[in-house]
């Protein structure tokens, strides 16, 4: 500009440069803020995953071991930033479990949860059906089914009215015949704003991810889960009682007593998680003891019928809650009939083998001499022919330990004995015995010769 003042031009330029720098700074700051907001929104919508798949296998009742397994799997998957948790379900209702809390843990999981009811022939009912329908994705294998949902908790069926409406159960899918097919079908599906990745490799050659972690019950949890099965707990409890009674009659502690105690403990552990009816459990104990009374008495009697009736009633009404906990009828028949046969046949044979020798007949013992092992007043133990027998005196006077006794009768497996002195000797014997002659101070005279008369000659 001709004639312009150089100082004025410099002043104008010095004013414009700060304005430009200010606008440029504002634009850069706005861009940075927008980028930060977009990044935060993107991070909130989809957390980065590792592509890992966790599969938890749920079978049988939803009991404390299964509930603990589900909770641990969800926590491990969240810590490992897994892409998906799959529940493989072939289970039924719940016992001793807070089903509502378990469902909340599935719905609030940080990792998408899918449920697959299978394999073919599998079923999800009760609490298992609620878990399956609470997952983000639910599928049913061909030949499997979901339902009925009610009762949810077998030990508290009265609480079913508190459950909200659940989504309808899906129909069996042909493309989900196996767990592998189901997991593969989820690849690329968006759940909770997260795109599930289950396949790896280039397009056209994609295959199932090899980073699959299976979660099962460990050995201790498997044992606990098996003991929580209603018919198993009932079976072990009755068998434990029978074996302990058996060991009581053998007057010792051996394998039968150890196995019986372990069975009884296992049955009681299962009962601790199941809705047991106290009076029915008491009847089972009375039933076994009633059968033992007639074993002690040495024969079939009124206590056999009382014990059988008590055992039957207690077994049928053993559990409260839902009828789905009742043991199958064939288990009841097997246990009740087996208990009666064991007590009346097996126990009797055991006692006979313990207190007698198998090389002699019982009727041959009549007239035999022996000794009292302990006081017989009126019952006790005697030793005859180097074998111990349960015995009962047929006289009011007790027999002291070590005294000689004579066998005069046999009732079942119990010998009826009398003292050596004052007893009617040999009146039940069929033939003379050398042993009797050896212990007698006054042997009987010999028969006269044929054709001779007493005092003749």
Order of alpha helices (4+ residues) and beta strands (2+ residues): alpha-beta-alpha-beta-alpha-beta-beta-alpha-beta-beta-alpha-beta-beta-beta-beta-beta-alpha-alpha-alpha-alpha-alpha-alpha-alpha-beta-beta-beta-beta-beta-alpha
